[in-house]
Amino acid sequence: MMNRRCKLQKKAGTVDAIGQPLDTWVDVVSFWGHIKVTSGYEIAKSDAVTEVNRINIRSRFMVAAFANAGMRVLHGDMVYNIEAIQPDTAGREHVDLVCEVLR
């Protein structure tokens, strides 16, 4: 059941007034998706414990035409970093965006 309104975003190659690169994100497409937590674990990073959650976001197949690893999905105030794209190439009905969330 795709009942969550999401936005697919990509990094924009912009610079500030003095020529320094900016990490800004721009919207690519909005879509309906189903968000499911598939796993979670903790890692030690910079002397702090970080929680990592693996998320699967399923949406209609057409989203595969826009999505790439390195992009991100927004749902509300949650940011999901896309790690891989898994399209349903046989049925062409859906695409799974394999994402990670660091907390």
Secondary structure, 3 states (H helix, E strand, C coil): CCCEEEEEEEEEEEECCCCCEEEEEEEEEEEEEEEEEEEEEEEEECCEEEEEEEEEEEEEHHHHHCCCCCCEEEECCEEEEEEEEEECCCCCCEEEEEEEEEC
